[in-house]
Amino acid sequence: MALTNFGALTAEQKTIWGMDLWKQARNRSFINKFLGKGPDSLIQHITEMKKSEKGARAVITLLADLTGDGVAGDRTLEGNEEAMQTFEQVIQIDQLRHANRHQGRMADQKSIVEFRGNSRNVLSYWIADRIDQMAFLTMSGQSYALHNDGRARLGSDLKNLEFAADVSAPTSGRRLRWDNSGSVGEGVLVSGAATSDVATADLPCWNMFLALKAYAKNRYIRGVGGAGGDETYHAFLTPTAMMRLKQDPNFRDNLRHAQQRGDGNDLFTGSNSVKIDGVHLHEFRHVYNTSGAATKWGGGAVDGCQVLFCGAQALGMADLGAPYWDEEGFDYSNQQGISVGKILGFKKPKFESIYEAGASEDFGVISCYVAQ
């Protein structure tokens, strides 16, 4: 006997629900504000596949600076042109899915319409949150087998995504530690440092960000392009690390005088995002840290935070279309299930830096290990 399922959606309606879910997810996602199409974006957003001999691929292209000095006077230029050097980074893509399913009409005692709306809300938050988590794990070079607070991710399938295998640890020239063993706030950056070297005194401070900005500029790491050709660097800290930074007198003084006067000053509003001297500081809970890890840093005694100091093209994100939305009835449609899926991928770009003897380095992100 054929029955009509009033809970089922048409193909067009499913597309509308999927688009609505993605709109909500984009609004909730922290990294969404850093996405951009061009090479001057912190996260380069790839929404189309590039055709090549190896098939359709999501590709981010890095353009190196020219190394030659040109020709002087009337010396012959023809035949002495310099080829532009590019590095193509292929972003592996995969689909990530999740679903809700209610127990049945009697147990739920709600209409399918209400179940559908609630499911859209929780699934949109889920996909936004997982995208944020994976983005920061990728930039940090931390395995998807871990939560962003260092806990093991039990029973998770994230580590089986195709692009999970491309997550790579920070390169030697992009892996730093803030050594604050001298006078408080007068520390130095140590290149190529390990997390085992982090000490309890190595707390984030304003001088650390001044040093990171100089380090980035000296290695020709481009900032994110802004109005009038200005470049901005973006730094990400956990709420705990940001609390430590706000306890630094130098930071408080700079925040007080660099921002607008009055009640709108970030010192008084408690803003979790402030900009001083071309460095935009962001507080975010998914910055990698060891608050939940079984093994801490500094020989197991120090809770640490992996501060990310980012310029342009710090991360590539392949984002192919809106999520799809599917509904299915079980047990003669007594139970209703809703699933969503998204095809995406992440890649932290690397290139052979002409400013560092051709060493392969992370293109636009520096990791700085601190205590928190």
N, C-alpha and C positions, 0 to 999 in steps of 0.2 A: 504494500500500500504506500503510495507516494504522499509525503507530508511536506508542507511548506515550512521552511526554517526562517522565521522572521528575524533571527539574529544574524543571518549571513549577509555579507556585503558584496556588492558587485566589484568587478575589477577596478573600475574607476573610483569607487568609494574607498577601496583599499589603498589606492594611490594617494587619495586625499588625506586619509588617516595617517599614512606613512609620512607625508610631507608635513602634516601638523605636528607629529611626534618629533620630527627632525628640527622643526622651527623651535619647539620648546627646548630640545636638547642643546641646540646652538646657543640659545639665550642663557642656558644654565652652565654651559661649558666655560671654564676659566680661560683656556687657551684660544678660544674663538676671537678674543680681542687682539690677538697677536698674529692672526692669519693674514696673508696677503699674496697676491698673484706673482709679484715680481721679485727680483733678487735683493731688493732693499727691505724685504720683510723679515721679521725675526723667524717666523715659521712660514716657509714657502708652501703655498696651498696648490696642489696639483689636482685638477678636476677632470683632466682629459688624458687619454692614453696616447702615447707617441708611437707611430708605426716605424718599425725598423726591420732589418733582415731577420732578427730573432723574434719577430712578432710584436704585438702591441705591449708596450711597457709604460709604467709610470716612471718618469725620469726627471731628476733635478739636475740642472747644469750649473757648474761652478766655473767662473771665468777668472783666470789668473792674470796678474799684472804683466805688462811687457817687461822684458829683461834687458833689451838692447838700448843703446844710447843714440841711435839715429846716425845721420851723416852731417858733416860740417861743410859750410860754404857750398861750392859748386861740385863737390865730390858726387860721384854717381850714386843715386838712390835706387835706380832700377836694378833689380837682382839682389838688392840688400834688404828687401822688405822682411818684416818679422811676422811669422804666423802667430795668430792668437792661439793660446793654449787653453783648452777647456777640459774639464773633468766631469764626466757624466756619472751620476749616482742613480742606480736603478732601485726603486722602492718596490719591494715585494708586497703583494696585496693578498688579502684573505678576507673571509667573512666571519663576523662575530655575531652570534645569535643568542636570544634569550626568550623566555615565554612565561606567561601566567596561565593558570588553570584553576577554576573554582570547583568546589566539591560537588555542587549540584543545586538544583532549584530550591529544594527545601532547606538545605544547609545555608545557602547564600541569602535567600529571601530578598533578593534584589533583582531588578530588571537587568537584561543583558546590556542595555544602553549604559547603565550606571557602572557595571563591571568593565565595559569597554573604556569609559572615560577614566576610571581609576587606574586601569591597566596602562593606558597611554601616559598618565602622569608618572607612575613609578618606573615604567620602562624608559621614558625620556630622561629621567634623572639618572637611571642606571647607565645608559649609553654615554651621556655627557660625562659622568664621573669616571667611567672606565677609560674613555678617551683621554681625559686629563691625567689619570694615573699612568697610562702607557706612554704618553708624551714625555712626562718627567722621568720615568724610568729609562726611556730611550736616550734622552739628553744626558742623563747621569751615567749611562752605561751599566745600569743595574738590571739583573735578570728579571723577566716577567714571573719567575717562580717566587719572587718576593713581593710583599706589600711595600708601599712607599715608606713605611716606618720600620722596615727591616725584618718584619715577621715573615715566616714561611707562608706561602699562599697555598694552603691545603685544599686538595680536591679541585684546583683551578685548571681550566683548559687554556688559559692565556699563553702559557709557555709553548703550546702546540701551534700557535699561529705561524704562518710562513715567515713573517717579518720578525718574529721573536728571535730567530737565529742570527739576525743581523745586528742585534744589540751589541755594542762593543764598549769596552772600558775606556775611560779618558786616556788620550795619548800622552806621552811623556811631557811634551811641552805645554800641555793644557791641564796638567794635574798639579795643583799647588796646595800648600798648607800655609795657614797664617800662624807664624811662630811668634807668640807673644811672651816669650820667656824673659824678655827684658822688662823695661818699664811698661806699665799698663798703657795700652793704646799706642805704643811706639814700636810695634813688632815689625817683622819683615816677611815677605813672601818667600817660600822655599819651593823651588821647582822640582818636579818629579817625586814629590813626597808621597809617603804611604799613610794610610789611616792609622796604622800602628804607632805613628809618631805623634799623633794628636795628644796634647796635654790639656788639663782642665783650665789652664790659663789662656788657651788659644781661643778667646771669645771674639766674635765679630765686633768691629769698631769702624768709625768713619775713615780712619787712616788706611784701613785695609782696602776699602773701595777706591780710595785715591790711588793706591798702589796697583789695584787690579785694572783700573782705567789706563794708567801709564803702561802697564804690562801689555794690555791689548793693543794700544796704539803703537807701541814699539814693534809689535809683531804684525802690524798692518791688518789686524782684525777690524773689519769695517763695522761701524755702528749702524743702527737702523736709520734710514734716511728720513728727514723731517723737513719742515718748512724752511725755506731760505738756505737749503743745503746743510743745515745742522745735522749732526749725528748724535744719536742717543743710544746708550747702552742700557740693557735691562738686567737687573740682578734679582734673584729669587731666593727667599729665605723662608724657613718655617716660622710659625707664630712665636715659638720659643726663642729662636735665634733673633727674630726681630725685637723681642722683648729685651734681649741682651744688648742689642745695638742701641736701643733707646735709652739704656742706662749709661751709655758713653757720653761724657760731657761735651766732647768735640762734636758729636753728632747732634746733640740737643742745641748747641750754639748755632751750628750751620742751619739746622731746620728752622730755628727761631728767626734767623736773619735772612734766609734765602726765600722764604715764603711770604705771602701777603700778611700784612699786619691785621690784628683784630681776631675775632672769634673764629674766622674761617681758616686761620693758620692750622696746618696739619698737626702741629704740636698739641693743639687743644682739641681738635676734632677726633684724634686717634685714628686717622686714615691708615688703611693697610696698603697704600700705594702712594709714595712721595717721590718727587724728582728734585735732585740737587746736583748742580754742576755737571749736567749732562748725563747723570746716572739715575735711572728710574728704579726705585727699590720697591719690590712687591712681596707681600706676605702671603704665603699660600701653604695649606696644610699638606699638599702632596709633594712638596720638595723632599727629596730623599733624606732620611735621618735614621737614627738607631734607637729611637724611643721604645720600639717594640721588639728590637732584635735580641736574640739570646746572647750574642757575643757583641760587646761594645767595642769602641775604638781605643787606641792608646793602651794596648795590652789588656783590654777587657774592662777598663775602669772608667771610660769617658763616653758620655752620650754625645754623639756628633751630628752635624748637619753638613750636607754637601751643597754648599752655596753654588748656584749657577750664575755665571756672569756672561751674558749673551750679547752678540752682535747680530749682523744680518746673516740669514741662511743658517741659523743655529740648528734648524730641524726642517726636514721635508715631510709633508703629510700628503699621501694620496687619498683622495676623498671622491669616490666614484658614485655619484648619485645619492638620492635620498634613501633612507632605510625602507625595506619592504615590510608590509603588514599582512599577516595571514591569520584567518580565524578558522577554527575547526570544532565541530561538535563531536562529543564522545558519549557513549551509552545512550543512543537514540536522542542525542542533543540535550540530554539532561545536564551534562557538564559542557562548559564552553571553554576553549583554550585560545589564547592569542599569542602569536609569536612575532618577533621582529628580528630583522637581520640587517647588517651593514657591511658593505665591502670597503675596506680602508687599508692603510699601511703607513708605517713610520720608518724614517731612516735619518740617522745623524750623519751629515755629510763629512767627508774627509778629502784632503787634497795634499799634493806634494808641494810644500811651501818653499818658494824661492828665497824667502827671508830666513829660512832655518835649514840651509844646506840640503834642500830637497827632501827633508824628512816628511813622512806622511803624518799629518796632524788633523785634529778636529778643526773644521773650517771656521765655525762661528761661536763656539761655546767653551768657556773655561770652567773647570771644577775647582772649587777651593774648599778644602776640608777645615772645618772649625769645630770647636766645642760649643755646646748649647746648654 
